């Protein structure tokens, strides 16, 4: 329930930034935006894609660690 409320709050903040044409305050080379650029629906999608990639990478590395620890030889 709390996760859903957090998601709704974040979504309302994004809507407000889009509606008010907020300006970004920092460069982000991975997303391709610069400080002073207007926050747009395109930048929302770019930030979301980056977040999804980061999450997928973390999950993959976590799985790899679990497999490695499972395959490790037993200690006496």
C-alpha positions in Angstrom: 0.0 0.0 0.0 2.8 2.4 0.9 4.6 1.6 -2.4 1.4 2.6 -4.3 1.1 5.9 -2.4 4.8 6.7 -3.0 4.3 6.0 -6.8 1.2 8.3 -6.8 3.2 11.1 -5.1 6.1 10.7 -7.6 3.7 10.8 -10.5 2.0 13.9 -9.3 5.4 15.6 -8.9 6.4 14.7 -12.5 3.0 16.0 -13.7 3.6 19.3 -11.9 7.1 19.6 -13.4 5.8 19.0 -16.9 2.8 21.3 -16.4 5.0 24.2 -15.1 7.7 23.5 -17.6 10.3 23.1 -14.9 14.0 23.7 -15.8 16.6 21.0 -15.0 19.3 22.0 -12.6 22.1 19.6 -13.6 23.6 18.0 -16.7 23.0 14.3 -17.3 25.1 12.9 -20.1 23.5 9.5 -20.0 20.1 11.0 -20.6 21.4 13.8 -22.9 20.1 16.8 -21.0 21.8 19.9 -19.7 21.1 22.2 -16.8 18.5 24.8 -17.9 16.8 22.4 -20.3 13.0 22.3 -19.9 11.6 19.1 -18.3 9.6 17.4 -21.1 7.8 14.1 -21.6 10.8 13.0 -23.6 13.2 13.6 -20.7 10.7 11.7 -18.4 11.0 8.7 -20.7 14.8 9.0 -20.9 15.2 9.1 -17.2 12.8 6.2 -16.8 14.8 4.1 -19.4 18.0 4.8 -17.4 16.3 3.8 -14.2 15.0 0.6 -15.7 18.5 -0.2 -17.1 20.1 0.4 -13.7 17.5 -1.8 -12.0 18.0 -4.6 -14.5 21.8 -4.4 -14.1 21.5 -4.6 -10.3 19.2 -7.6 -10.5 21.5 -9.4 -12.9 24.6 -8.8 -10.7 22.6 -9.9 -7.7 21.7 -13.2 -9.4 25.3 -13.7 -10.5 26.5 -13.3 -6.9 23.9 -15.8 -5.7 25.0 -18.3 -8.3 28.6 -17.8 -7.5 28.0 -18.3 -3.8 26.0 -21.4 -4.5 28.7 -22.8 -6.7 31.4 -22.1 -4.2 33.1 -25.2 -2.7 32.0 -26.2 0.8 34.3 -25.2 3.6 35.3 -27.7 6.2 
